[in-house]
Amino acid sequence: MESKQTSEYKSDDDKFAKGISISEEKNDPEEQNRAEEKESRIDGQDLIQKVCDFYFDDEPLQNILEHWAVENSKGFSPLDTEYSLEQMTLFEEFRTLLESKLESHVLSLGASIETLHNEISRDTSKSFYSGNTLVEVINASVNFKNFHNMMCDARAGEFIWGMPPLQDTQGNLHC
């Protein structure tokens, strides 16, 4: 009975004959990425804090979001009683923009979105730098009514981004 080989190459000589160096195989980019990710893992609480800080305090993010909001605010009014298709389309565009900026930041920290989700689900505290706070704030910013209010503020020249939720001395959040 023949044994089945797990590799399409029987030996290192076969790899060499096909033009694949052994060192190239060991330096597979995917394998390198996995190794680098293991080396640069960030502590869960530290990851949540860094994402919160980015969300609340990153000036380039604030400038991008403010510029986008001001440029797209013409069709918004505090007197709107019904929302237009254009407003809903801009809402989806804003959510995509915000999600991409947050995802890029998480990846730049050496973590994945899956890691962030896992850390948020493990963190049940109510402190300012908690998964709960981050989820509350992000959910509030991607709620259409809040988005509409933000766009009306942008149109009036009163755009504000990244204001953290209020927290009392007992640690209770007031979002």
Backbone as a printed PyTorch tensor [residue, N CA C, xyz], in Angstrom:
tensor([[[  0.8410,  -1.1820,   0.0000],
         [  0.0000,   0.0000,   0.0000],
         [  0.8860,   1.2450,   0.0000]],

        [[  0.5720,   2.1870,  -0.8480],
         [  1.3620,   3.4150,  -0.9490],
         [  0.9690,   4.3810,   0.1520]],

        [[  1.9650,   5.0780,   0.6850],
         [  1.6460,   6.1110,   1.6770],
         [  1.3750,   7.4180,   0.9390]],

        [[  0.3980,   8.1220,   1.4300],
         [  0.0510,   9.4120,   0.8230],
         [  0.9050,  10.4850,   1.4570]],

        [[  1.4700,  11.3400,   0.6140],
         [  2.3000,  12.4270,   1.1210],
         [  1.4510,  13.6730,   1.2770]],

        [[  1.7490,  14.4450,   2.3050],
         [  0.9720,  15.6610,   2.5510],
         [  1.4310,  16.8140,   1.6790]],

        [[  2.6080,  16.7250,   1.1290],
         [  3.1330,  17.7930,   0.2920],
         [  3.1400,  17.3320,  -1.1510]],

        [[  2.9780,  18.2770,  -2.0640],
         [  3.0520,  17.9030,  -3.4650],
         [  4.4870,  17.6450,  -3.8880]],

        [[  5.4550,  17.9940,  -3.0130],
         [  6.8690,  17.7760,  -3.2820],
         [  7.3690,  16.6380,  -2.4060]],

        [[  8.1060,  15.6850,  -3.0010],
         [  8.5880,  14.5310,  -2.2650],
         [  9.8090,  14.8620,  -1.4180]],

        [[ 10.5900,  15.8220,  -1.8430],
         [ 11.8050,  16.1470,  -1.1050],
         [ 12.1850,  17.6060,  -1.3690]],

        [[ 13.2000,  18.0400,  -0.6360],
         [ 13.7150,  19.3930,  -0.8570],
         [ 14.2850,  19.5180,  -2.2640]],

        [[ 14.8180,  18.4140,  -2.8210],
         [ 15.3430,  18.4330,  -4.1930],
         [ 14.2380,  18.7500,  -5.1880]],

        [[ 13.0290,  18.1760,  -4.9750],
         [ 11.8980,  18.4440,  -5.8630],
         [ 11.4910,  19.9150,  -5.7820]],

        [[ 11.5390,  20.4740,  -4.5830],
         [ 11.2010,  21.8890,  -4.4190],
         [ 12.2120,  22.7520,  -5.1680]],

        [[ 13.4790,  22.3900,  -5.0250],
         [ 14.5360,  23.1410,  -5.7010],
         [ 14.3580,  23.0630,  -7.2080]],

        [[ 14.0190,  21.8670,  -7.7000],
         [ 13.8330,  21.6760,  -9.1360],
         [ 12.6730,  22.5110,  -9.6510]],

        [[ 11.6710,  22.7480,  -8.8390],
         [ 10.5130,  23.5520,  -9.2430],
         [ 10.7790,  25.0450,  -9.0580]],

        [[ 11.9560,  25.3990,  -8.5720],
         [ 12.2880,  26.8190,  -8.4120],
         [ 11.8580,  27.4050,  -7.0900]],

        [[ 11.5510,  26.5500,  -6.1260],
         [ 11.1290,  27.0370,  -4.8090],
         [ 12.2720,  26.8000,  -3.8470]],

        [[ 12.8110,  27.8550,  -3.3110],
         [ 13.9000,  27.6730,  -2.3590],
         [ 13.3160,  27.2970,  -1.0100]],

        [[ 14.0740,  26.5560,  -0.2640],
         [ 13.6190,  26.1320,   1.0500],
         [ 13.4610,  27.3470,   1.9590]],

        [[ 14.3520,  28.3070,   1.8270],
         [ 14.2450,  29.5030,   2.6740],
         [ 13.0080,  30.3160,   2.3230]],

        [[ 12.6160,  30.3470,   1.0340],
         [ 11.3870,  31.0520,   0.6520],
         [ 10.1790,  30.3860,   1.2700]],

        [[ 10.1900,  29.0450,   1.2610],
         [  9.0540,  28.3310,   1.8170],
         [  8.9180,  28.6210,   3.3060]],

        [[ 10.0430,  28.6900,   3.9990],
         [  9.9990,  28.9610,   5.4320],
         [  9.6630,  30.4180,   5.7150]],

        [[  9.8270,  31.2900,   4.7520],
         [  9.5140,  32.7060,   4.9090],
         [  8.1940,  33.0480,   4.2300]],

        [[  7.2600,  32.1450,   4.2930],
         [  5.9290,  32.3570,   3.7400],
         [  5.3320,  33.6220,   4.3670]],

        [[  4.8600,  34.5790,   3.5590],
         [  4.3220,  35.8330,   4.1110],
         [  3.1960,  35.6120,   5.1180]],

        [[  2.3240,  34.6400,   4.8630],
         [  1.2340,  34.3860,   5.8100],
         [  1.7850,  33.9060,   7.1480]],

        [[  2.7830,  33.0410,   7.0930],
         [  3.4080,  32.5300,   8.3080],
         [  4.1090,  33.6690,   9.0520]],

        [[  4.7750,  34.5560,   8.3100],
         [  5.4350,  35.7050,   8.9240],
         [  4.4130,  36.6060,   9.6000]],

        [[  3.2820,  36.8450,   8.9380],
         [  2.2400,  37.6920,   9.5200],
         [  1.7250,  37.1040,  10.8300]],

        [[  1.5090,  35.7620,  10.8390],
         [  1.0330,  35.1170,  12.0570],
         [  2.0670,  35.2450,  13.1710]],

        [[  3.3410,  35.0650,  12.8350],
         [  4.4060,  35.1790,  13.8340],
         [  4.5020,  36.6020,  14.3630]],

        [[  4.4190,  37.5910,  13.4620],
         [  4.4850,  38.9980,  13.8850],
         [  3.2900,  39.3480,  14.7520]],

        [[  2.1140,  38.8150,  14.4070],
         [  0.9170,  39.1050,  15.1870],
         [  1.0690,  38.5510,  16.6010]],

        [[  1.6310,  37.3470,  16.7280],
         [  1.8460,  36.7700,  18.0550],
         [  2.8060,  37.6320,  18.8640]],

        [[  3.8550,  38.1450,  18.2170],
         [  4.8470,  38.9520,  18.9130],
         [  4.2890,  40.2990,  19.3310]],

        [[  3.3890,  40.8510,  18.5470],
         [  2.9150,  42.2060,  18.8290],
         [  1.5210,  42.2290,  19.4550]],

        [[  1.1080,  41.1290,  20.0510],
         [ -0.2170,  41.1010,  20.6760],
         [ -0.2990,  42.1640,  21.7520]],

        [[ -1.4420,  42.7620,  21.8090],
         [ -1.6670,  43.8350,  22.7600],
         [ -2.6250,  43.3110,  23.8250]],

        [[ -2.3910,  43.6770,  25.0440],
         [ -3.2540,  43.2840,  26.1510],
         [ -4.6810,  43.7510,  25.8770]],

        [[ -5.6730,  42.9400,  26.2450],
         [ -7.0720,  43.2450,  25.9490],
         [ -7.5460,  44.5850,  26.4670]],

        [[ -7.2670,  44.8670,  27.7410],
         [ -7.6970,  46.1390,  28.3150],
         [ -6.9630,  47.2990,  27.6620]],

        [[ -5.6860,  47.0850,  27.3480],
         [ -4.9060,  48.1140,  26.6710],
         [ -5.4730,  48.3800,  25.2730]],

        [[ -5.8930,  47.3220,  24.5990],
         [ -6.4990,  47.4690,  23.2630],
         [ -7.7650,  48.3090,  23.3510]],

        [[ -8.6290,  47.9980,  24.2890],
         [ -9.8770,  48.7610,  24.4430],
         [ -9.5690,  50.2220,  24.7580]],

        [[ -8.6090,  50.4620,  25.6400],
         [ -8.2560,  51.8390,  25.9850],
         [ -7.7130,  52.5910,  24.7780]],

        [[ -6.8610,  51.9470,  23.9930],
         [ -6.2960,  52.6100,  22.8200],
         [ -7.3690,  52.9140,  21.7700]],

        [[ -8.3430,  52.0360,  21.6240],
         [ -9.4320,  52.2880,  20.6710],
         [-10.3280,  53.4180,  21.1960]],

        [[-10.5980,  53.4230,  22.4910],
         [-11.3680,  54.5350,  23.0860],
         [-10.6460,  55.8650,  22.8880]],

        [[ -9.3490,  55.8760,  23.1790],
         [ -8.5700,  57.1100,  23.0100],
         [ -8.5940,  57.5790,  21.5590]],

        [[ -8.4640,  56.6480,  20.6350],
         [ -8.5210,  56.9910,  19.2150],
         [ -9.8830,  57.5930,  18.8770]],

        [[-10.9280,  56.9340,  19.3240],
         [-12.2930,  57.3810,  19.0320],
         [-12.5590,  58.7700,  19.6050]],

        [[-12.1510,  59.0090,  20.8460],
         [-12.4550,  60.2720,  21.5120],
         [-11.4730,  61.3900,  21.2080]],

        [[-10.1970,  61.0530,  21.0380],
         [ -9.1660,  62.0870,  21.0640],
         [ -8.3070,  62.2290,  19.8180]],

        [[ -8.4750,  61.3800,  18.8200],
         [ -7.5850,  61.4360,  17.6710],
         [ -7.9620,  62.6020,  16.7620]],

        [[ -7.0970,  63.6010,  16.7250],
         [ -7.3880,  64.8100,  15.9460],
         [ -7.5400,  64.5350,  14.4450]],

        [[ -6.6640,  63.7190,  13.8340],
         [ -6.8660,  63.4250,  12.4060],
         [ -8.2270,  62.7480,  12.1370]],

        [[ -8.6480,  61.8400,  13.0140],
         [ -9.9660,  61.2200,  12.8440],
         [-11.0570,  62.2810,  12.9520]],

        [[-10.9580,  63.1310,  13.9420],
         [-11.9530,  64.1870,  14.1160],
         [-12.0070,  65.0980,  12.8930]],

        [[-10.8490,  65.4370,  12.3520],
         [-10.8110,  66.3080,  11.1750],
         [-11.4470,  65.6370,   9.9590]],

        [[-11.1690,  64.3570,   9.7670],
         [-11.7580,  63.6200,   8.6350],
         [-13.2750,  63.5770,   8.7650]],

        [[-13.7590,  63.2270,   9.9510],
         [-15.2060,  63.1130,  10.1570],
         [-15.8940,  64.4740,  10.0630]],

        [[-15.2590,  65.5010,  10.6090],
         [-15.8360,  66.8440,  10.5260],
         [-15.9060,  67.3060,   9.0770]],

        [[-14.8180,  67.1300,   8.3360],
         [-14.8030,  67.5330,   6.9240],
         [-15.9000,  66.7900,   6.1540]],

        [[-16.0000,  65.4750,   6.3830],
         [-17.0260,  64.6880,   5.6920],
         [-18.4190,  65.2050,   6.0530]],

        [[-18.6660,  65.4360,   7.3480],
         [-19.9950,  65.8720,   7.7980],
         [-20.3630,  67.2380,   7.2200]],

        [[-19.4450,  68.1810,   7.2670],
         [-19.7180,  69.5190,   6.7450],
         [-19.9910,  69.4480,   5.2420]],

        [[-19.1820,  68.6820,   4.5120],
         [-19.3590,  68.5490,   3.0540],
         [-20.6890,  67.9120,   2.6660]],

        [[-21.2410,  67.0910,   3.5370],
         [-22.4570,  66.3360,   3.1960],
         [-23.6920,  66.7770,   3.9720]],

        [[-23.6350,  67.9020,   4.6370],
         [-24.7200,  68.3030,   5.5430],
         [-25.8350,  69.1230,   4.9020]],

        [[-25.6910,  69.4770,   3.6260],
         [-26.6790,  70.3810,   2.9820],
         [-28.1250,  69.8750,   3.0740]],

        [[-28.3180,  68.5740,   2.9760],
         [-29.6760,  68.0320,   2.9270],
         [-30.2860,  67.7170,   4.2760]],

        [[-29.7300,  68.2590,   5.3630],
         [-30.2250,  67.9490,   6.7120],
         [-30.7660,  69.2000,   7.3800]],

        [[-31.8810,  69.0340,   8.0820],
         [-32.4810,  70.1430,   8.8090],
         [-33.0930,  69.6090,  10.1070]],

        [[-33.0100,  70.3920,  11.1820],
         [-33.6570,  69.9670,  12.4340],
         [-35.1750,  69.8830,  12.2880]],

        [[-35.7080,  70.4660,  11.2230],
         [-37.1570,  70.4400,  11.0000],
         [-37.6110,  69.2070,  10.2240]],

        [[-36.6790,  68.3620,   9.8160],
         [-37.0410,  67.1490,   9.0740],
         [-37.9950,  66.2980,   9.8980]],

        [[-39.0960,  65.9240,   9.2780],
         [-40.0340,  65.0050,   9.9310],
         [-39.9780,  63.6220,   9.2920]],

        [[-39.4710,  63.5810,   8.0810],
         [-39.2310,  62.3230,   7.3810],
         [-37.8070,  62.3690,   6.8490]],

        [[-37.2340,  61.2070,   6.6950],
         [-35.8450,  61.1330,   6.2390],
         [-35.8090,  60.6780,   4.7900]],

        [[-34.9350,  61.3160,   4.0350],
         [-34.8580,  61.0230,   2.6000],
         [-33.9280,  59.8430,   2.3280]],

        [[-34.0560,  59.3150,   1.1340],
         [-33.1710,  58.2460,   0.6840],
         [-31.7240,  58.7450,   0.6660]],

        [[-31.5210,  59.9970,   0.2770],
         [-30.1840,  60.5830,   0.2620],
         [-29.5800,  60.5930,   1.6730]],

        [[-30.3900,  60.9520,   2.6770],
         [-29.9070,  60.9570,   4.0510],
         [-29.5250,  59.5460,   4.5070]],

        [[-30.3470,  58.5760,   4.1540],
         [-30.0530,  57.1890,   4.5310],
         [-28.7860,  56.6900,   3.8370]],

        [[-28.5910,  57.0910,   2.5920],
         [-27.3820,  56.7050,   1.8510],
         [-26.1470,  57.3290,   2.4970]],

        [[-26.2540,  58.5930,   2.8910],
         [-25.1360,  59.2590,   3.5650],
         [-24.8570,  58.6200,   4.9320]],

        [[-25.8950,  58.1950,   5.6050],
         [-25.7360,  57.5020,   6.8850],
         [-24.9080,  56.2290,   6.6980]],

        [[-25.2290,  55.4490,   5.6970],
         [-24.4730,  54.2200,   5.4140],
         [-23.0280,  54.5510,   5.0370]],

        [[-22.8440,  55.6190,   4.2830],
         [-21.4970,  56.0510,   3.8980],
         [-20.6900,  56.4610,   5.1320]],

        [[-21.3280,  57.1770,   6.0500],
         [-20.6690,  57.5900,   7.2790],
         [-20.2920,  56.3750,   8.1190]],

        [[-21.2150,  55.4440,   8.2690],
         [-20.9240,  54.2260,   9.0470],
         [-19.7370,  53.4790,   8.4560]],

        [[-19.7020,  53.3710,   7.1380],
         [-18.5960,  52.6840,   6.4680],
         [-17.2800,  53.4190,   6.7160]],

        [[-17.3090,  54.7440,   6.6280],
         [-16.1160,  55.5510,   6.8790],
         [-15.6160,  55.3400,   8.3110]],

        [[-16.5050,  55.4450,   9.2750],
         [-16.1330,  55.2900,  10.6740],
         [-15.6100,  53.8770,  10.9410]],

        [[-16.3060,  52.8740,  10.4380],
         [-15.8760,  51.4850,  10.6300],
         [-14.4960,  51.2510,  10.0280]],

        [[-14.2410,  51.8080,   8.8470],
         [-12.9380,  51.5940,   8.2060],
         [-11.8230,  52.2650,   9.0030]],

        [[-12.0870,  53.4410,   9.5590],
         [-11.0770,  54.1350,  10.3630],
         [-10.7950,  53.3740,  11.6600]],

        [[-11.8500,  52.8850,  12.2930],
         [-11.6610,  52.1040,  13.5190],
         [-10.9240,  50.8020,  13.2300]],

        [[-11.3020,  50.1290,  12.1530],
         [-10.6430,  48.8750,  11.7920],
         [ -9.1640,  49.1110,  11.4720]],

        [[ -8.8670,  50.1430,  10.7070],
         [ -7.4700,  50.4550,  10.3900],
         [ -6.6650,  50.7120,  11.6550]],

        [[ -7.2700,  51.4170,  12.6030],
         [ -6.5630,  51.7040,  13.8540],
         [ -6.3030,  50.4220,  14.6410]],

        [[ -7.3010,  49.5650,  14.7390],
         [ -7.1330,  48.3010,  15.4600],
         [ -6.0150,  47.4760,  14.8190]],

        [[ -6.0200,  47.3870,  13.5030],
         [ -4.9840,  46.6320,  12.8010],
         [ -3.6040,  47.2560,  13.0120]],

        [[ -3.5420,  48.5920,  13.0620],
         [ -2.2520,  49.2630,  13.2750],
         [ -1.6980,  48.9780,  14.6690]],

        [[ -2.5550,  48.5730,  15.5820],
         [ -2.1240,  48.2280,  16.9430],
         [ -1.6390,  46.7810,  17.0320]],

        [[ -1.7280,  46.0610,  15.9160],
         [ -1.3000,  44.6630,  15.9040],
         [ -2.3730,  43.7060,  16.3660]],

        [[ -3.6120,  44.1360,  16.3260],
         [ -4.7280,  43.2900,  16.7400],
         [ -5.6830,  43.1300,  15.5600]],

        [[ -6.6420,  42.2550,  15.7260],
         [ -7.6550,  42.0640,  14.6930],
         [ -9.0020,  42.5310,  15.2450]],

        [[ -9.9490,  42.7180,  14.3610],
         [-11.3040,  43.0830,  14.7890],
         [-11.8890,  41.9650,  15.6390]],

        [[-11.6010,  40.7290,  15.2620],
         [-12.0800,  39.5860,  16.0450],
         [-11.5330,  39.6470,  17.4750]],

        [[-10.2570,  39.9950,  17.6100],
         [ -9.6570,  40.1330,  18.9390],
         [-10.3640,  41.2350,  19.7250]],

        [[-10.6220,  42.3660,  19.0740],
         [-11.3330,  43.4570,  19.7460],
         [-12.7170,  42.9950,  20.1960]],

        [[-13.4430,  42.3120,  19.3260],
         [-14.7810,  41.8080,  19.6940],
         [-14.6860,  40.8760,  20.8960]],

        [[-13.6970,  39.9880,  20.8840],
         [-13.5320,  39.0490,  22.0000],
         [-13.2200,  39.7810,  23.2940]],

        [[-12.3590,  40.7810,  23.2200],
         [-11.9970,  41.5420,  24.4220],
         [-13.1990,  42.3270,  24.9460]],

        [[-13.9790,  42.8960,  24.0550],
         [-15.1790,  43.6350,  24.4680],
         [-16.1560,  42.6950,  25.1570]],

        [[-16.3460,  41.5010,  24.5980],
         [-17.3050,  40.5710,  25.1970],
         [-16.8290,  40.0490,  26.5550]],

        [[-15.5160,  39.9890,  26.7790],
         [-14.9730,  39.5500,  28.0740],
         [-15.0380,  40.6580,  29.1210]],

        [[-15.0180,  41.8970,  28.6830],
         [-14.9300,  43.0300,  29.6100],
         [-16.3300,  43.5010,  29.9830]],

        [[-16.7650,  43.1330,  31.1590],
         [-18.1170,  43.4930,  31.5990],
         [-18.1160,  44.6480,  32.5960]],

        [[-16.9620,  45.2760,  32.7880],
         [-16.8980,  46.3900,  33.7430],
         [-17.6610,  47.6010,  33.2100]],

        [[-17.8640,  48.5310,  34.0750],
         [-18.5710,  49.7630,  33.7090],
         [-17.6430,  50.9740,  33.7490]],

        [[-16.3440,  50.7350,  33.7690],
         [-15.4060,  51.8490,  33.8300],
         [-15.3890,  52.5910,  32.4950]],

        [[-14.7600,  53.7560,  32.5080],
         [-14.7140,  54.5580,  31.2890],
         [-14.0460,  53.7980,  30.1570]],

        [[-12.9080,  53.1600,  30.4380],
         [-12.1880,  52.3910,  29.4200],
         [-12.6360,  50.9380,  29.4740]],

        [[-13.8810,  50.7070,  29.1810],
         [-14.3960,  49.3360,  29.1900],
         [-15.0110,  49.0070,  27.8370]],

        [[-15.1780,  47.7310,  27.6210],
         [-15.8580,  47.2910,  26.4110],
         [-17.2810,  47.8220,  26.3530]],

        [[-17.9310,  47.8750,  27.5110],
         [-19.3070,  48.3930,  27.5610],
         [-19.3730,  49.8420,  27.0970]],

        [[-18.4520,  50.6580,  27.5830],
         [-18.4300,  52.0790,  27.1860],
         [-18.1930,  52.1970,  25.6920]],

        [[-17.2120,  51.4560,  25.1880],
         [-16.8940,  51.5260,  23.7660],
         [-18.0960,  51.1340,  22.9180]],

        [[-18.7690,  50.0650,  23.2980],
         [-19.9450,  49.6200,  22.5440],
         [-21.0600,  50.6580,  22.6050]],

        [[-21.3100,  51.2070,  23.7940],
         [-22.3600,  52.2270,  23.9410],
         [-22.0920,  53.4350,  23.0530]],

        [[-20.8650,  53.8940,  23.0590],
         [-20.5220,  55.1020,  22.3060],
         [-20.5700,  54.8420,  20.8050]],

        [[-20.0290,  53.7260,  20.3700],
         [-20.0570,  53.4240,  18.9310],
         [-21.4910,  53.2100,  18.4750]],

        [[-22.2770,  52.4900,  19.2600],
         [-23.6820,  52.2940,  18.8840],
         [-24.4210,  53.6240,  18.8000]],

        [[-24.1270,  54.5260,  19.7270],
         [-24.7770,  55.8390,  19.6840],
         [-24.3880,  56.6060,  18.4270]],

        [[-23.1260,  56.4600,  18.0060],
         [-22.6910,  57.2330,  16.8360],
         [-23.1980,  56.6480,  15.5310]],

        [[-23.6020,  55.3890,  15.5350],
         [-24.1250,  54.8010,  14.3030],
         [-25.6400,  54.6090,  14.3690]],

        [[-26.2640,  55.3270,  15.2700],
         [-27.7200,  55.3820,  15.3430],
         [-28.1780,  56.5080,  14.4080]],

        [[-29.1830,  56.2590,  13.5680],
         [-29.5560,  57.2520,  12.5590],
         [-29.9800,  58.5840,  13.1680]],

        [[-30.7610,  58.5660,  14.2140],
         [-31.2290,  59.8270,  14.8080],
         [-30.0360,  60.6580,  15.3100]],

        [[-29.0870,  60.0010,  15.9480],
         [-27.8890,  60.7150,  16.4010],
         [-27.0870,  61.2380,  15.2100]],

        [[-27.0010,  60.4230,  14.1630],
         [-26.3130,  60.8480,  12.9450],
         [-27.0050,  62.0840,  12.3580]],

        [[-28.3140,  62.0530,  12.3000],
         [-29.0820,  63.1810,  11.7600],
         [-28.8000,  64.4450,  12.5740]],

        [[-28.8110,  64.3040,  13.8910],
         [-28.5220,  65.4600,  14.7500],
         [-27.1060,  65.9830,  14.5120]],

        [[-26.1420,  65.0750,  14.3680],
         [-24.7640,  65.4690,  14.1010],
         [-24.6760,  66.2380,  12.7780]],

        [[-25.3910,  65.7580,  11.7670],
         [-25.3510,  66.4150,  10.4560],
         [-26.0100,  67.7900,  10.5180]],

        [[-27.0720,  67.9180,  11.2900],
         [-27.6970,  69.2350,  11.4730],
         [-26.7320,  70.1800,  12.1750]],

        [[-26.0180,  69.6690,  13.1830],
         [-25.0090,  70.4770,  13.8700],
         [-23.8990,  70.8860,  12.9000]],

        [[-23.4680,  69.9610,  12.0570],
         [-22.4110,  70.2690,  11.0820],
         [-22.8750,  71.3600,  10.1350]],

        [[-24.1190,  71.2830,   9.7190],
         [-24.6640,  72.3020,   8.8110],
         [-24.6960,  73.6690,   9.4950]],

        [[-24.9570,  73.6780,  10.8030],
         [-25.0160,  74.9350,  11.5600],
         [-23.6250,  75.4040,  11.9980]],

        [[-22.5680,  74.6320,  11.6410],
         [-21.2130,  75.0110,  12.0230],
         [-20.8780,  74.6520,  13.4570]],

        [[-21.6040,  73.6880,  14.0240],
         [-21.4070,  73.3130,  15.4330],
         [-21.0350,  71.8440,  15.5820]],

        [[-20.2650,  71.3290,  14.6560],
         [-19.8890,  69.9230,  14.6840],
         [-19.0050,  69.6300,  15.8880]],

        [[-19.3450,  68.5750,  16.6260],
         [-18.5190,  68.1100,  17.7470],
         [-18.4100,  66.5960,  17.6150]],

        [[-17.1890,  66.0890,  17.7380],
         [-16.9730,  64.6460,  17.6600],
         [-16.1740,  64.1770,  18.8640]],

        [[-16.4440,  62.9520,  19.2510],
         [-15.6190,  62.3050,  20.2510],
         [-15.8900,  62.7100,  21.6720]],

        [[-17.0390,  63.3140,  21.9270],
         [-17.3500,  63.6640,  23.3000],
         [-17.6700,  62.3810,  24.0640]],

        [[-16.8960,  62.0900,  25.1000],
         [-17.1420,  60.8510,  25.8400],
         [-18.4170,  60.9370,  26.6640]],

        [[-18.9740,  59.7910,  27.0180],
         [-20.1660,  59.7990,  27.8690],
         [-19.8070,  60.3130,  29.2540]],

        [[-20.7720,  60.8530,  29.9380],
         [-20.5480,  61.3440,  31.2930],
         [-20.5060,  60.1580,  32.2430]],

        [[-19.6670,  60.2780,  33.2700],
         [-19.5390,  59.2260,  34.2600],
         [-19.5660,  59.8790,  35.6300]],

        [[-20.4050,  59.3490,  36.5260],
         [-20.4480,  59.9210,  37.8590],
         [-19.3430,  59.3220,  38.7360]],

        [[-19.2670,  59.7910,  39.9910],
         [-18.1850,  59.3510,  40.8830],
         [-18.2940,  57.8720,  41.2580]],

        [[-19.4410,  57.2610,  41.0830],
         [-19.6070,  55.8340,  41.3590],
         [-19.2930,  54.9730,  40.1280]],

        [[-18.9100,  55.6150,  39.0270],
         [-18.5700,  54.8740,  37.8100],
         [-19.7550,  54.5550,  36.9220]],

        [[-20.9100,  55.1240,  37.2060],
         [-22.0890,  54.8760,  36.3780],
         [-22.0340,  55.7670,  35.1320]],

        [[-22.2540,  55.1560,  33.9870],
         [-22.2330,  55.9070,  32.7240],
         [-23.5650,  56.5770,  32.4830]],

        [[-23.5090,  57.7630,  31.9090],
         [-24.7040,  58.5090,  31.5400],
         [-24.5560,  58.9110,  30.0780]],

        [[-24.8400,  57.9620,  29.2000],
         [-24.6550,  58.1770,  27.7600],
         [-25.8050,  58.9620,  27.1830]]])
